[in-house]
Amino acid sequence: MTKSMNAGVQRHAPGAIWHKSGEPLRAAAPSASARPDLSLVTPPLAEAHDAPPAAGRLACGLQGWADRLIASCSLVSTAPVLDVREFDWTAPLRGHWTSVRDEALAMVGDQREAMLWRGGAAMPDALARCPDTATLLDHIPALESAAFVTLPAATHCPARRGVTKALITCDLALAVPRSGDVRMRVHDRIVRWAEGETLMFDDSVSHESWNEANGPRLILRVRFARPLRRPGPWLARPILTLLRRHSAARGRF
């Protein structure tokens, strides 16, 4: 457990409800705290499921067609920020977040990422180090990947898009520093992490993150397959298979 991470842990504010979060982008106000200079900070590496630059992507039209078909078959909301009440399994995450946080702090150290699941498969050695978290992950349907992820102080993750609407992302906030603005833009909304709360979003839309604080932000990030009616699964399955192969080649998720 590092001092810097410990310093970022704040007490959970009762009543913070993520399904009502997500203010309009135009309403976002600058933080009153002094903001670190982000100009010299190297952003984190892109994740394996991120869409590559336009010149090297699958044809934009083909990807757009696939996402539209997947959206038309979705059994849950296709909004950029989803209501966590659509997913019953998020309640145990919130109910046991302090146990997850303690395991994450003991495991992450100075790493930016500690993988727990990758490519739809558990990583037994890693999960053995965080048994409470492992039990919670076992109850997430169609889990594709899971990791403890740190966003260091004074970091900006530039705008990116995940490569497919077949995946949904859920963040459980574990340590969020108070000393500055820690936020994410998802499409046209600004959202902020709150310790012990879950944030559900579709990362196939444009999104970017900032940590303009003096300590790191720590989350449990999980990605799971979007619930679909037919014929959606017939299209989503081969896409996820390709992403798993890409993930295995890069050692990321």
C-alpha positions in Angstrom: 0.0 0.0 0.0 1.6 3.3 -1.0 1.3 6.5 0.9 0.1 8.4 -2.1 -2.8 6.0 -2.7 -3.7 5.9 0.9 -3.9 9.7 1.0 -6.4 9.6 -1.8 -9.0 7.5 0.1 -12.0 9.5 1.2 -15.0 8.4 3.1 -18.1 7.3 1.1 -20.7 10.0 0.9 -24.1 8.5 1.8 -26.8 9.0 -0.8 -24.5 9.4 -3.9 -26.5 7.7 -6.6 -24.7 7.2 -9.9 -27.8 6.6 -12.0 -28.7 10.2 -11.5 -25.2 11.4 -12.3 -24.0 12.8 -15.5 -24.5 16.6 -15.8 -24.7 18.1 -19.3 -21.3 19.0 -20.7 -22.2 22.7 -21.0 -22.9 22.8 -17.2 -19.4 21.5 -16.2 -17.7 24.2 -14.1 -13.9 24.4 -13.6 -12.6 23.2 -10.3 -11.6 25.8 -7.8 -8.5 23.8 -6.8 -5.2 24.6 -8.4 -4.8 22.3 -11.4 -1.5 20.5 -12.1 0.1 21.1 -15.5 -0.9 18.2 -17.7 1.2 19.2 -20.7 4.2 17.1 -19.9 2.3 14.0 -18.7 2.4 10.9 -20.9 -1.1 9.5 -21.3 -1.7 5.8 -20.4 -1.4 3.3 -23.3 -4.5 2.6 -25.3 -6.5 -0.5 -24.3 -6.7 -3.5 -26.6 -10.3 -2.9 -27.4 -9.9 0.7 -28.3 -10.7 1.7 -31.9 -7.4 2.4 -33.7 -6.9 5.7 -35.6 -9.3 6.2 -38.5 -6.8 5.3 -41.2 -6.1 1.9 -39.6 -9.5 0.9 -38.4 -12.0 -1.5 -39.9 -14.0 0.4 -42.5 -15.9 3.0 -40.5 -19.1 2.1 -42.4 -18.8 -1.6 -41.4 -18.2 -0.7 -37.8 -21.1 1.7 -37.7 -23.4 -0.9 -39.3 -22.3 -3.5 -36.7 -22.9 -1.1 -33.8 -26.3 -0.1 -35.2 -27.4 -3.7 -35.4 -26.1 -4.5 -31.9 -27.9 -1.4 -30.5 -31.2 -2.5 -32.2 -30.9 -5.9 -30.5 -29.9 -4.5 -27.0 -32.0 -5.7 -24.1 -30.7 -2.7 -22.0 -30.4 1.0 -22.6 -28.1 2.1 -25.4 -27.5 5.5 -23.8 -23.9 6.6 -23.3 -24.4 6.5 -19.5 -26.6 3.7 -18.3 -28.8 3.4 -15.2 -27.1 1.0 -12.8 -30.5 -0.2 -11.6 -30.7 -2.2 -14.8 -28.0 -4.5 -13.4 -28.7 -6.2 -10.1 -25.2 -7.5 -9.7 -23.9 -3.9 -9.2 -25.5 -3.8 -5.7 -23.1 -6.3 -4.1 -20.1 -4.4 -5.6 -21.3 -1.2 -3.9 -22.1 -3.1 -0.7 -18.6 -4.6 -0.4 -16.6 -1.8 -2.0 -14.3 -1.3 1.1 -13.2 -4.9 0.9 -12.5 -4.5 -2.8 -10.6 -1.3 -2.1 -8.4 -2.9 0.6 -7.5 -5.8 -1.7 -6.8 -3.4 -4.6 -4.5 -1.2 -2.5 -2.6 -4.3 -1.3 -2.2 -5.5 -4.9 -1.7 -2.5 -7.2 1.3 -0.7 -5.6 2.8 1.5 -8.2 1.3 -0.3 -11.1 -1.3 1.4 -13.4 -3.2 -1.8 -13.9 -3.6 -5.2 -12.3 -5.5 -7.7 -14.4 -8.0 -10.1 -12.9 -9.9 -11.4 -15.9 -8.9 -11.1 -19.5 -10.6 -12.4 -22.7 -13.5 -13.9 -20.9 -11.3 -16.0 -18.6 -10.3 -15.7 -15.0 -6.6 -15.2 -14.1 -6.3 -17.6 -11.1 -3.0 -16.3 -9.7 -4.2 -12.7 -9.6 -7.6 -13.6 -8.2 -6.0 -15.7 -5.4 -4.6 -12.4 -4.0 -8.1 -10.8 -3.8 -10.6 -13.4 -2.8 -13.4 -11.0 -1.9 -13.2 -9.3 -5.3 -13.0 -12.7 -7.0 -16.2 -13.8 -5.4 -18.0 -10.7 -6.6 -16.7 -11.1 -10.1 -18.0 -14.6 -10.3 -21.5 -13.2 -10.1 -21.2 -10.8 -13.1 -22.9 -12.3 -16.2 -20.9 -12.6 -19.4 -17.8 -11.0 -17.8 -15.2 -10.2 -20.4 -12.4 -8.5 -18.4 -11.7 -7.0 -15.0 -8.8 -5.0 -13.6 -7.8 -2.7 -10.9 -6.9 0.5 -12.8 -5.1 3.6 -11.5 -5.2 7.0 -13.1 -2.2 8.9 -11.8 -2.3 12.5 -10.6 -2.0 15.2 -13.3 -3.1 12.9 -16.1 -5.3 13.4 -19.1 -6.4 10.3 -21.1 -7.3 11.8 -24.6 -10.6 11.1 -26.3 -11.0 7.5 -27.4 -13.6 5.0 -28.5 -13.9 1.3 -27.8 -14.2 -0.7 -30.9 -17.6 -2.3 -30.3 -21.0 -1.6 -28.8 -21.1 -5.3 -27.8 -19.3 -4.5 -24.6 -20.4 -2.3 -21.6 -18.0 -0.9 -19.0 -18.7 -0.6 -15.3 -16.4 1.2 -12.9 -16.5 0.7 -9.1 -14.7 3.8 -7.6 -12.3 2.7 -4.8 -10.1 5.8 -4.2 -10.9 9.3 -5.5 -8.8 12.2 -4.3 -10.5 15.3 -3.0 -7.7 17.7 -3.9 -8.9 18.5 -7.4 -11.2 17.6 -10.3 -11.4 13.9 -11.3 -13.8 13.5 -14.1 -14.8 11.8 -17.4 -16.5 13.0 -20.4 -18.8 10.4 -22.0 -20.2 11.7 -25.3 -21.8 15.0 -24.2 -21.9 14.4 -20.5 -19.5 15.0 -17.6 -19.5 12.3 -14.9 -17.4 12.0 -11.7 -16.5 9.0 -9.7 -17.8 8.7 -6.1 -16.2 6.2 -3.8 -18.3 3.1 -3.3 -20.5 3.9 -6.3 -20.7 2.2 -9.8 -20.6 4.1 -13.0 -22.0 2.3 -16.1 -21.2 3.5 -19.6 -20.8 2.6 -23.2 -17.2 3.2 -24.2 -17.9 2.8 -27.9 -18.8 6.5 -27.8 -16.2 9.2 -27.5 -14.9 9.5 -23.9 -11.9 10.9 -22.1 -10.7 11.2 -18.5 -8.9 13.8 -16.4 -7.2 13.5 -13.0 -6.5 17.1 -12.0 -5.8 16.2 -8.4 -2.7 15.6 -6.4 -3.3 11.8 -5.9 -4.2 8.8 -8.0 -7.7 7.6 -8.7 -8.3 3.9 -8.3 -11.2 1.9 -9.7 -12.3 -1.7 -10.3 -13.1 -1.7 -14.1 -15.1 -4.5 -15.5 -16.3 -5.1 -19.0 -19.1 -7.5 -19.9 -21.0 -8.5 -23.0 -24.1 -6.4 -23.7 -27.3 -8.5 -23.2 -28.8 -9.0 -26.7 -31.7 -10.6 -28.4 -31.3 -12.4 -31.7 -29.7 -11.8 -34.2 -27.4 -9.6 -32.1 -25.4 -12.4 -30.5 -24.6 -13.9 -33.9 -22.7 -10.7 -34.7 -21.3 -9.9 -31.3 -19.8 -13.3 -30.7 -17.2 -13.2 -33.6 -16.4 -9.6 -32.7 -15.6 -10.6 -29.1 -13.6 -13.6 -30.3 -11.4 -11.2 -32.5 -11.0 -8.9 -29.5 -9.9 -11.7 -27.3 -7.2 -12.7 -29.7 -6.1 -9.1 -30.0 -6.1 -8.8 -26.2 -4.0 -12.0 -25.8 -1.5 -10.8 -28.3 -1.1 -7.4 -26.6 -1.4 -8.7 -23.0 -4.1 -6.1 -22.3 -7.9 -5.9 -22.3 
